[in-house]
């Protein structure tokens, strides 16, 4: 029997890409799932594609604390506990700093950082009360290295890395684990959040080159591995790159 079977798992940002693949992977492993994102049509289609899964969905924007809280409340009301929260929502509108894209900077800071904090804040009281839990966030190779044209994006991912390590240190005595999943190039829709045309086309093409971009399912497997470890084992970071990626 899978060690994931029966665990109550919330996935934020579940409507496509890594979130969708992780939903499918954990459904196969027998998890009790509550998934959320902004696009209800995508969520409904995903749920309908998994007729044998124990799965519910809710429409939620990670920027809205009350909506994130409602997702956590739904899981707790249905199952009486929350074992795992996976903060997966994020955007990547990269461009050089000299272009001063203030609105994009604010959007990245809000979604990539505050979205993670909103999830942590919503679920932490439950996990502290039950003296167990696991909070996972999608970070990035960009949370470990900095490269031109992506300074603000990298900054948000470095921040997530710091927040999740702080969470580990603060809540370890409450048996709450934290994990960041840091993928390299993945063939997902994330490139569509890049508004700078040259960067967008480059990322799109690189992700789709055979042998370069990871598949979303590769990252989902890493998430499942982290969840499957015993409560006495904390997988703090998983850094996963395509073999042929340079950075």
N, C-alpha and C positions, 0 to 999 in steps of 0.2 A: 504494500500500500504506500502511495506517495506521502511524504512528510508534509506536503502542501494541502493534501485533502482535508476539507473541513475548515481550513483557515478562512477567516473573514478578511477580505482584501478590498480596499478602496483604490481605484485608479482614477486620478485626475488627468485630463488630457487624453481621453481614451478613444477618441473618434477616428483616429488615423495613425499611420506610422507605427512608432514604437509602442504607443499606448494600445492601439488595436491589436498588434501582434502579441503583446503581453497579456491582454485579455484572453485571446485565443489559447495561448500557452497555459495560463493558469486554469482556464476552464477545463482543458484536457487533464490537468492534474487534480481536478476535483475541488478547487477552491470555491468558497461562497463569495461571489463578486458583486460589488456595487461600483458602477462605472459612471463617469461624468465628463461632460465637455459642453461646449456652447452649441454644437450642431446636433439638434435632436434627430434629424433624419438619419444621420450617420450612426448615432447611438442605437436607434431603433433597428436599423438594418443589421448592425452587429449583433444585437441581442437575438434577432430573428434567425440569424445564421448559426446560432448555437442553441438549438432547441432542447438539448439534453443538459445544458448547464444550469447551475443555480446562480442566476444573475438578474440584477435590477439596474435600472439606469435613472439618472436625474440630469436635467439640464442645469449647468452651472458655469459661471465665469469666475476664474480664480481671483480676479481683482475684487470681487464682491464678497466680503467676509461672511455676510449672512447666507449667501448661496453655498459657499464652501461648508459652512456650519450645517446647513440643511442636508448636505450629502452625508456628512459624518453622522448626523442624527438619524438619518434613514437607516444606515447600516447598524447603528447601535439599537435602534428600536426593533429592527427585524431579527437581529441575532444576539443581542445582549452583550456584545463585545466588539472590539476592532483589533485584529491582530496585525494588520499591515496597512499603512498608507503609502501609496506611490505617487509622489508629486512629479508629474511628467510634462505638464504644460510649459511651453516656452516658445520664444520667437528669436529670429536672428537677422534683423535688418542691418547688415554690415555696410559700412562706408567709411572713408577716411574722416578723421576728426575735423579737418579743414572745411568739410562740407557743412559743418554745424547743423546737423539734422536734429534739432532740439526735441521735436515731437517724437521722433523715433527713439531717441535716448530715453525719454521719460517712459515711453511704452515698454522698452526693454527692462528698465529698472523696475517698473510696476509688475509686469508679468513674470519675469525671470526670478526676481528676488521676493517681492511682496506676495506673489502667488504661492511661493514655497512657505513663507512665514505664515500666511493665512491658513494653509493646510496644517502646519505644525501646531498653531494656536488652537485650531478646532479639535484636533485629536488628542493632544497631550493630556488634558485632564482625565480622559477615559483611560488612557494607557497607564497613567500614574496610579489611578484608583485600582486598576486590575493588576498592577505591578508586572506588566509585561507589554511588549509591543515592538514594532519594527517600523521605522520611518525611512523611506527610500526616496531619493530625488535624482532626477536626470541632470547630470552636470555635463561635462564635455571635455575633450582634450583641451579645449580653449580655457578650461579652468586650471590648467597646468602649465600651459605655454601661452605666450602673447605673440601675435603676428600682425603685420600692417593691415590697415583697413578694418580691423575688428577690435579695436581697443575697448570700446564700451561693452560690446558683447562679451569679450574676455573678462572684463571687470565684473560683469554680472555673474559669470560662472565661477570666478575666483571667490566672489562673495558667498555663493551657495556652498562652495567647498568649506569656507570658514564657518558658516552658520551650522552646517551639518557636523563638523568636528566639535564646535561648541556644544551642540545638542548632545553628542556622545558623552562629553565630559560631564555635563550637568546632570544627565539622566541615567548614567550607568548604574547608580545604586538602586534605581527603580526598575532595573532589568529591561530598559528600553534601548534597543539597538538602532544605530543609524548607518545608512549606506549611501554613498554616491556612486552612480553608474556614469562613467565618463566615456562616451563613444567618440570615435573619430568620425570620418565621413560615412554617412548612412544614406541610402537611397530612400528618402522620405519626401514629404511635401514641405519640409522646413525651408527649402530654398525659395519657396513662394513668398516668404515673409521678407525677403531681401528686395528692397526697392531700387537699389542701384543696379542698372541694367547689366553692366559688365560682370559684376560680382555674381548676380543671380544666374546668368547664363553659364558662367564658369563652374559654379557649384552644382548646377543641374547636370551639366555634362560630365563632370568628374564623378559624381555619385552614380551615374548610370554606366560608366565604363566597366566592362566586365573585369572582375578581379581587383577593382579598386574599392568601390563602395560596399560597406557592410549591408546586409539585409536587416530589416527590422526584427526578423525572427532571431537573428544572432544576438541582438541586444536583449530580446525577451528571454532568451536562454540564460543570459547572465543574471537578469532579475530573478528568474526562477531559482537559480543556484543560490543566490544570496538568501532568499526566503527559506529555502529548504534546509539550511544549516541549523544545527541545534541551538537552543537559546543561549547556551554557554559559549557560542562562537559568534563573534561580531566581525562581519566582513565590512570594513570601513570604506574601502574604495575598490572599484573594479574599473580599470582603464583598459578599454577594448578598441583596438585600431584595425583597419584593414591591413593585411600583411604588406601591401605595396604603398601604403601612405607614407609620405615623407615626414610631415610635422608630427 
